[in-house]
């Protein structure tokens, strides 16, 4: 009788886990397909963490998992309300092409990456250092963007996320 009850509970747990897994997929921003409507996207994913106007009348719907997560997904919608692109922007492969040193301003950084994990200062730079957490091949990493006092991006670099090591010590 005990094994039968355990079997029933195990079966229920498996069904519940499968349902949660499927529900989680439905709420995953990267699964949004180009051509979907903005209204359907908002209904499925809920309110974005950021909304930014795009050139040409479109809008960026941004879904960030900061501060605890490692992903920021930008969903660009055209003026007609159709999704034209879905991009997980916290990717080392993209940083060199995406970040416009000496061109981007603070607002451009927000519209692309959203709110940072942390804003700090260092003695070697006159300005703020905005930081995002991300993963590269399952390694925890950090993106640092240096913004001068006038709001212009002056440089960026990546590094290991040492927070877990600090917590362990």
Residue pairs with C-beta under 8 A, 6 or more apart in sequence:
25 31
26 44
27 44
27 45
27 46
29 45
29 63
29 73
29 75
29 86
30 71
30 73
30 86
30 88
32 41
32 44
32 45
32 75
32 83
32 86
33 83
33 86
34 82
34 83
34 84
34 85
34 86
35 82
35 83
36 82
36 83
37 81
37 82
37 83
38 59
38 61
38 77
38 81
38 82
38 83
39 81
41 61
41 75
41 77
41 83
42 48
42 61
45 61
45 63
48 61
48 62
48 63
48 75
49 62
49 63
49 64
49 66
49 114
49 115
50 60
50 61
50 62
50 64
50 110
50 111
50 114
50 115
51 59
51 60
51 61
51 62
52 59
52 60
52 62
52 110
52 111
53 59
53 60
54 60
54 76
54 77
56 78
56 79
57 78
57 79
58 76
58 77
58 78
58 79
58 84
59 76
59 77
60 74
60 75
60 76
60 77
60 111
61 74
61 75
61 76
61 77
62 72
62 73
62 74
62 75
62 111
62 114
63 72
63 73
63 75
64 71
64 72
64 73
64 114
64 115
65 71
65 72
66 72
66 114
66 115
66 116
66 117
66 132
66 133
67 117
67 118
67 133
69 133
70 90
70 133
70 134
70 135
70 140
71 88
71 90
71 134
72 88
72 89
72 90
72 113
72 114
72 132
73 86
73 87
73 88
73 89
74 85
74 86
74 87
74 89
74 112
75 83
75 85
75 86
76 83
76 84
76 85
76 86
76 87
77 83
77 84
78 84
89 98
89 112
89 113
90 113
90 132
90 133
90 134
90 143
91 134
91 136
92 134
92 136
92 141
92 158
95 143
95 156
95 158
98 112
99 145
99 153
99 156
100 108
100 153
101 153
101 154
101 155
101 156
102 152
102 153
102 154
103 152
103 153
104 112
104 152
104 153
105 151
105 152
105 153
106 147
106 151
106 153
107 151
108 153
109 130
109 145
109 147
109 153
113 130
113 132
113 143
113 145
116 130
116 131
116 132
116 145
117 131
117 132
117 133
117 142
118 130
118 131
119 128
119 129
119 130
119 131
120 128
120 129
120 131
121 127
121 128
121 129
122 129
125 146
125 154
126 148
126 149
127 146
127 147
127 148
127 149
127 154
128 146
128 147
129 144
129 145
129 146
129 147
130 144
130 145
130 147
131 142
131 143
131 144
131 145
132 142
132 143
133 140
133 141
133 142
133 161
134 141
134 142
134 143
135 141
139 160
140 160
140 161
140 163
140 164
141 158
141 159
141 160
141 161
142 158
142 159
142 160
142 161
143 156
143 158
144 156
144 157
144 158
144 159
145 153
145 155
145 156
146 153
146 154
146 155
146 156
147 153
147 154
148 154
